[in-house]
Amino acid sequence: MSTLKSFLRHPTGMIGLFVLLAVVLLAVSAPWLFPDDPWEMVGAPFQPPFSEGLWLGSDMLGRDVAAGIAHGARISLIIGVISTLTSLVIGVTIGATAGYFGGKVDEVMMRITELFQTIPGFILAILLVATIGPKISNIIFAIGIVSWPPLARLTRAEFMRLRGREFVQAAVCQGQRPLTVVLRRILPNAISPIIVTGSLAVASAILIESALSFMGLGDPNLMSWGFMIGAARTVIRQAWWMSVFPGLAILLTVLAINLVGEGLNDTLNPRISRKR
Amino acid sequence: MTAVSVDAKGGRVFAIALALAGWVVKFIAVVLVIATFNFILVHAAPGDPAQVIAGQSGASDEKLLAQLRAEYGLDKPYPIQLANYLKRVVTLDLGYSYRQQRTVASLILERLPATLLLTATAFSLALLSGIILGMLAGVRAGKWSDTVLTVVSLLLYATPVFWLGLMLVLLFSVQLDWLPAFGYVTIGVPMTALQRMVDIGWHLILPAVSLAAVYLAIYTRLMRSSVLDVTHQDFIKTAKAKGLKQGRIIIRHILRNAMLPIVTVAGMQAGALVGGAVVIETVFAWPGLGRLIYDALLQRDYPVLLGVFLVMSVIVIALNLLTDAIYRVIDPRVSVRAAS
């Protein structure tokens, strides 16, 4: 409760929250605001912003840019959240195992994590999506695969810190099974930094998704911000609005999520937050 | 006296040799693992691996596929196939692009210089300017420089790198007409070697700045707080008490120590920077490996994709080694430590 109160008093965190809520609202209401298919031609091509019925203009095939942005918000948010959940599952599992068991297990797990941090993640994501096909589920999987290492490192550090604490040792001495100790004793105490890093991971997942669809690896059935920019980049000399507005949408959404994440960080970890 | 210094020198040489050996082991391990990754990817792709290698051309030529199956031993058990593949990678045989009718190695070699130029420029631009700007902001710490840095880095951190590139094109090429919007060198104009270099440099500005921008902001911010941290430590007070000149304290004591965390972070972000180069090359039609990936994607040319992935991972390791070396040179505490 007090956490909620102090977040409500966090100025930039609240700004971020309001912008994020606006984006969520736009995503949820897209089917009512723009009932037509965003791929549908609704006007003349190359209409500048504030043309009749098209306040953000139309693209080179006469599609409504505003409709594309509203429908793209759904895809960005869905992919951002679900791929972060995927990387949370992978990262927390690996980090918890390494931190709880230590020794050889830790050594192996950390070598794997290091390796994934060395290889260029975005190129691996490109390869994965190109190989298994540009479907939304595959894109989520690919982003999850390349973004778990920071979460694993964080979880491991937290688990190592808590592993030797008395309440954990008491639970072990009582004969509780490792899984119980990990899930019911340690994880609840390690959860707040994981939540903070996870919320920031949503932002970077949205950036990776936009770059993938910019490269032409988005789901071909779903309108997305990155695709709109990628499609419009060749006509940027004639029509700036087709690439400027979707980019602003990405910028605002990612910025809002980062602000919320920093706000959460300040309220959940008050002691360490100011050391940035 | 001399005996001691010779001994210390011998220890130093030994430590450097050990560090080099550690790097070589790491390098080989990463290359082998990535090659294995590639192998798994080819077999995880839907359809016949032979077809994947051939580049999934719509008209699958049965004769070519049969020849590929024989050549790559695709009927043999997986471990043997994998061993064969690793053997080819080690001998720098990265396969053959049936789409482009050329070996992958030759395609990559042709594109490598442009990518190296772009990533190295962006990396050093971000690192050097970040350290200098952060140093200035830290030494003259004031409220406003902190606020400006925080806002700029927050904004850049949320900006997709390809969009930043496009916006810079819009401003500096389309509106102001100061810089070329795309390409590597002006085509169809006879030039001397020097003119050509200047021309390439001119084309390099926008892509390198777009790629470096976000890292520049991060490093500046990091450097600033690092300088502030170091300034309050005891050895700086000692240096001041000794009566050292302000300039010498800043350069020898503060700068050296404050740089360490930035170099570490830069090494960790090398992978992200190289990944960003792929997108930036696509935006600016920069004829490097990223552009090669983009073309290979359109044609689903897997041998090229896998080869580029391998080479780009090697570039990341090279950048890691570079930052590691810089760290060892500037770290004032220990001359050379054994490879960890």
Chai-1 contact restraints between the chains, C-beta under 6 A:
chainA,res_idxA,chainB,res_idxB,connection_type,confidence,min_distance_angstrom,max_distance_angstrom,comment,restraint_id
A,L115,B,V33,contact,1.0,0.0,6.0,A-B,restraint_1
A,T118,B,V30,contact,1.0,0.0,6.0,A-B,restraint_2
A,T118,B,V316,contact,1.0,0.0,6.0,A-B,restraint_3
A,I119,B,S313,contact,1.0,0.0,6.0,A-B,restraint_4
A,P120,B,G271,contact,1.0,0.0,6.0,A-B,restraint_5
A,P120,B,V274,contact,1.0,0.0,6.0,A-B,restraint_6
A,P120,B,G275,contact,1.0,0.0,6.0,A-B,restraint_7
A,P120,B,M312,contact,1.0,0.0,6.0,A-B,restraint_8
A,P120,B,V316,contact,1.0,0.0,6.0,A-B,restraint_9
A,F122,B,G275,contact,1.0,0.0,6.0,A-B,restraint_10
A,I123,B,G275,contact,1.0,0.0,6.0,A-B,restraint_11
A,I123,B,F309,contact,1.0,0.0,6.0,A-B,restraint_12
A,I123,B,M312,contact,1.0,0.0,6.0,A-B,restraint_13
A,L127,B,L305,contact,1.0,0.0,6.0,A-B,restraint_14
A,L127,B,F309,contact,1.0,0.0,6.0,A-B,restraint_15
A,A130,B,L297,contact,1.0,0.0,6.0,A-B,restraint_16
A,T131,B,L41,contact,1.0,0.0,6.0,A-B,restraint_17
A,T131,B,A45,contact,1.0,0.0,6.0,A-B,restraint_18
A,L207,B,P160,contact,1.0,0.0,6.0,A-B,restraint_19
A,S210,B,P160,contact,1.0,0.0,6.0,A-B,restraint_20
A,A211,B,V279,contact,1.0,0.0,6.0,A-B,restraint_21
A,F214,B,F162,contact,1.0,0.0,6.0,A-B,restraint_22
A,I229,B,W163,contact,1.0,0.0,6.0,A-B,restraint_23
A,R233,B,L166,contact,1.0,0.0,6.0,A-B,restraint_24
A,R237,B,V174,contact,1.0,0.0,6.0,A-B,restraint_25
A,W240,B,L170,contact,1.0,0.0,6.0,A-B,restraint_26
A,S243,B,L166,contact,1.0,0.0,6.0,A-B,restraint_27
A,G247,B,W163,contact,1.0,0.0,6.0,A-B,restraint_28
A,I250,B,P160,contact,1.0,0.0,6.0,A-B,restraint_29
A,L251,B,A158,contact,1.0,0.0,6.0,A-B,restraint_30
A,L251,B,T159,contact,1.0,0.0,6.0,A-B,restraint_31
A,V254,B,A158,contact,1.0,0.0,6.0,A-B,restraint_32
A,L255,B,A158,contact,1.0,0.0,6.0,A-B,restraint_33
A,N258,B,A158,contact,1.0,0.0,6.0,A-B,restraint_34
